[in-house]
Every structure is written in structure tokens, then in C-alpha cells.
Amino acid sequence: MVRQVIIPTEEKSTISIPAEYYGREVEVLVFPHYGHTSNQDSASMRELFSRYLFSFEGYTFNRDEANDYE
């Protein structure tokens, strides 16, 4: 497996494929990286996830109630 984090400077970019992958089917995914490279991106991700924080304190799971189809 190869993982690269790059900062493209134009629409077309090039990545290197290791020789052991030649002739094989590979999958390429492109999505924004929310690592520690940008304080602005990290802050926006923290703000996004802070909206969805839940407290499960005192919660108990009742399997019978969950499977009750009445």
C-alpha cells in the first residue's frame, strides 16, 4: 500500500506507482486531507464535529426493547 499526502499546485498532478503494482489493478482516491497541515482546516473540522457530540452517560442498552416489533 502506498499513501501520499500532496499539495497540488495545478489541475493535473503526477504520482509514482511502485514497480510491484505494475500490471495490477489499483485504486486511486482523492479527497481533502484534514491532518495537521493547516490550522484553518483543523479548526473547521473541530467546529463541525463539536456540533455532533453526544453524552451517553447513564444510557443502558435493552436488547429486548430494541428487538420489540410491536
NUZA-197519 format. One record per residue: x negated, z negated, y negated of N, C-alpha, C in turn; residue in three letters. Coordinates in steps of 0.05 Angstrom, whole numbers, padded with zeros to 5 digits, always signed. Each point is the difference from the previous one (the first is absolute). Example, Ala and Ser with C-alpha at 12.3 -4.5 7.8 and 13.67 -1.06 7.14 Angstrom:
BEGIN
-00264-00156+00114+00018+00000-00024-00018+00000-00024Ala;+00007+00014-00021-00016-00001-00024+00015-00014-00022Ser;
! end
This chain:
BEGIN
-00017+00000+00023+00017+00000-00023-00018+00000-00025Met;+00009+00015-00020-00015+00001-00025+00019-00008-00022Val;-00008-00018-00017+00016-00007-00023-00017+00003-00025Arg;+00010+00014-00020-00015+00005-00024+00019-00007-00024Gln;-00010-00014-00019+00014-00005-00025-00015+00017-00021Val;+00014+00019-00012-00013+00017-00020+00017-00001-00026Ile;-00013+00008-00021+00015+00004-00026-00003+00029-00007Ile;+00021+00016+00007-00002+00029-00006+00000+00005-00030Pro;-00014+00020-00008-00002+00008-00028+00014+00026-00006Thr;+00011+00012+00021+00015+00025-00003+00019+00003+00023Glu;+00017+00021-00001+00021+00003+00021-00011+00004+00027Glu;-00022+00015+00003-00012+00006+00026-00025-00017+00004Lys;-00001-00015+00023-00023-00016+00007-00008+00006+00028Ser;-00024-00007+00007-00011+00006+00027-00008-00026+00013Thr;+00006-00003+00026-00010-00022+00016-00016+00010+00023Ile;-00019-00015+00010-00016+00008+00023+00013-00009+00025Ser;+00000+00017+00020+00011-00006+00027-00023-00004+00019Ile;-00001-00023+00014-00022-00005+00020+00001+00021+00022Pro;-00024+00007+00011-00002+00020+00020+00017-00006+00025Ala;+00003-00025+00007+00016-00007+00024+00029+00008-00003Glu;+00010+00005-00024+00027+00009-00004+00003+00030-00001Tyr;-00021+00015+00001+00002+00029-00001+00017+00010+00024Tyr;+00018+00018-00005+00017+00011+00021+00023-00018+00009Gly;+00002-00023-00012+00022-00019+00007+00021+00000-00022Arg;+00024-00008+00007+00021-00004-00020-00005-00026-00014Glu;-00001+00000-00027-00004-00024-00016+00023-00003-00020Val;+00005-00023-00009+00021-00006-00019-00013-00009-00026Glu;+00009+00011-00022-00010-00007-00027+00023-00011-00016Val;-00003-00024-00010+00020-00013-00017-00012-00004-00028Leu;+00017+00005-00020-00009-00004-00028+00021-00017-00013Val;-00008-00023-00010+00018-00018-00015-00017-00017-00019Phe;+00012-00011-00020-00015-00016-00020-00012-00025+00014Pro;-00024-00007-00008-00013-00023+00011+00003-00023-00019His;+00012-00022+00009+00005-00023-00017-00020-00022+00006Tyr;-00025+00007+00003-00021-00020+00005-00009-00013-00025Gly;-00024-00008-00001-00011-00015-00023-00014+00018-00020His;+00005+00026+00001-00014+00019-00018+00012+00000-00027Thr;+00025-00008-00003+00013+00001-00026+00016-00025-00005Ser;-00007-00015-00021+00015-00025-00006+00029+00007-00007Asn;+00004+00022-00013+00027+00008-00008+00018+00005+00025Gln;-00011+00015+00019+00015+00005+00025+00005-00026+00015Asp;-00019-00017+00002+00003-00025+00014+00021-00017-00013Ser;+00000-00001-00027+00019-00016-00015+00029+00011+00004Ala;+00003+00026+00001+00026+00012+00003+00010-00005+00029Ser;-00017+00000+00020+00008-00005+00027+00008-00030+00003Met;-00015-00018-00013+00008-00028+00001+00027-00005-00013Arg;+00005+00014-00022+00025-00003-00014+00023+00011+00017Glu;-00005+00023+00013+00020+00011+00018+00008-00019+00023Leu;-00020-00010+00014+00005-00017+00023+00010-00028-00008Phe;-00006-00009-00024+00010-00026-00009+00030+00000-00003Ser;+00012+00023-00003+00029+00002-00002+00013-00006+00027Arg;-00014+00004+00022+00011-00002+00027-00011-00023+00016Tyr;-00008-00022-00013-00009-00023+00014+00024-00017+00008Leu;+00001-00008+00025+00022-00016+00010-00011-00026+00012Phe;+00014-00021-00002-00007-00025+00013+00017-00004+00024Ser;-00012-00004+00023+00014-00004+00025-00001-00030+00008Phe;-00006-00017-00019-00001-00028+00005+00028-00010+00008Glu;+00002-00015+00022+00025-00010+00009+00016+00020+00016Gly;-00009+00024+00003+00015+00021+00015-00004-00004+00030Tyr;+00021+00001+00015-00002-00001+00029+00014+00025+00012Thr;-00011+00011+00020+00011+00024+00013+00017-00008+00023Phe;+00025+00009+00001+00018-00006+00021+00005+00026+00016Asn;-00013+00002+00023+00002+00025+00016+00029+00006+00008Arg;+00015-00020+00008+00028+00004+00008+00016+00011-00023Asp;-00004-00011-00023+00015+00009-00024-00008+00028-00007Glu;-00025+00007+00002-00009+00026-00006+00011+00021+00019Ala;+00006-00007+00024+00010+00019+00020+00030-00003+00004Asn;+00014-00015-00018+00029-00003+00002+00013+00025-00012Asp;+00015+00015+00017+00012+00025-00009+00030-00003-00007Tyr;+00010-00024-00003+00028-00003-00007+00006+00004-00029Glu;
! end
